[in-house]
Amino acid sequence: MVLKLSAEMTGTFHYVDCGARGDVSKPLLNLFDEARYIGFDPELTADAKHDSSATYFPVALGKKAESLEFHRTENLNCSSAFLPNREFLDRFIYVGNFFNIRETVRLNVVVLDQYL
């Protein structure tokens, strides 16, 4: 299906990644000649990689502009505005500790359409 889509598509393909922390694998972008990657993560550092096909923004996205609590976890890739579901996570031996909350901070959230 993706190959069919790429063959029929014209113009620029925009891939928006909400939660772009860490090493980003973008294999889908390789299927499109004119592909752009836009990554959002409230905790991106100033040294986030930029290249001709990728742009990163250090902001949190949401359905409305507001301030909310953000829970930083032991594994920062598991951080979220949602509290971890311990009952569910404790079923997995090697995963549960990743979600232990280290601290909770307040973040300002922006709306994608308004931000861009």
C-alpha positions in Angstrom: 0.0 0.0 0.0 2.8 2.5 0.9 4.6 1.7 -2.4 1.4 2.3 -4.3 0.9 5.6 -2.4 4.4 6.7 -3.2 4.0 6.0 -6.9 0.8 8.0 -7.1 1.8 10.9 -4.9 3.0 14.2 -6.3 4.5 17.2 -4.4 6.2 17.1 -1.0 5.5 14.5 1.6 5.6 15.9 5.1 6.3 13.4 8.0 5.4 15.0 11.4 6.9 13.1 14.4 5.5 14.1 17.8 8.0 12.9 20.4 11.1 13.1 18.2 13.7 12.5 21.0 16.5 10.1 20.3 17.7 8.4 17.1 15.0 8.8 14.5 14.6 6.1 11.9 12.9 7.6 8.9 12.7 4.7 6.4 9.3 5.9 5.1 11.0 9.1 3.9 13.2 7.2 1.6 10.2 6.2 -0.5 9.3 9.7 -1.5 11.5 12.0 -3.7 10.3 15.2 -2.0 10.1 14.2 1.6 10.4 16.5 4.7 10.7 15.4 8.3 9.4 17.7 11.0 10.2 16.5 14.6 8.6 17.9 17.7 9.8 17.2 21.3 9.6 19.5 24.3 13.0 18.3 25.5 15.0 18.5 22.4 18.4 20.1 23.0 19.8 23.0 21.0 22.2 20.6 19.3 19.4 18.5 17.6 20.5 17.5 14.1 19.3 19.6 11.2 19.7 18.6 7.6 18.2 19.6 4.3 15.3 17.1 4.8 14.7 17.5 8.6 13.6 20.3 10.9 13.2 19.9 14.7 11.2 22.1 17.1 11.6 21.9 20.9 7.9 22.3 21.8 5.1 20.1 23.2 2.1 19.7 20.9 -1.5 19.4 22.0 -5.1 20.0 21.0 -5.1 23.3 22.8 -2.6 25.9 24.1 -2.2 25.2 27.8 0.3 24.4 30.6 0.4 20.8 31.8 2.4 18.4 33.9 5.1 16.4 32.1 6.5 13.3 33.8 10.2 12.6 33.1 11.0 8.9 33.5 14.1 6.9 34.1 14.2 6.2 30.4 13.6 9.7 29.0 12.1 8.2 25.8 9.2 7.0 28.0 8.4 10.5 29.4 4.9 11.7 29.0 2.1 13.9 30.1 0.3 10.7 31.1 1.0 8.8 34.3 2.5 5.4 33.7 0.0 2.5 34.0 1.9 0.5 36.7 -0.6 -2.4 36.7 0.0 -2.9 33.0 3.8 -2.2 32.9 4.6 -4.5 35.8 3.6 -7.4 33.6 6.8 -6.9 31.7 10.0 -7.7 33.5 12.4 -5.6 31.5 10.2 -2.6 30.8 8.6 -1.5 34.1 11.6 0.5 35.5 11.9 2.6 32.4 8.7 4.3 33.4 9.7 5.2 37.0 9.0 8.9 37.3 12.2 10.9 38.1 10.5 14.3 38.3 7.4 16.2 37.1 7.7 19.6 35.5 5.3 22.0 33.8 5.3 22.4 30.1 3.7 24.9 27.8 1.8 23.2 25.0 1.3 24.7 21.6 -1.3 23.9 18.8 0.4 22.7 15.6 -1.6 24.8 13.2 -1.0 28.0 15.3 2.7 27.2 15.9 3.5 26.7 12.2 
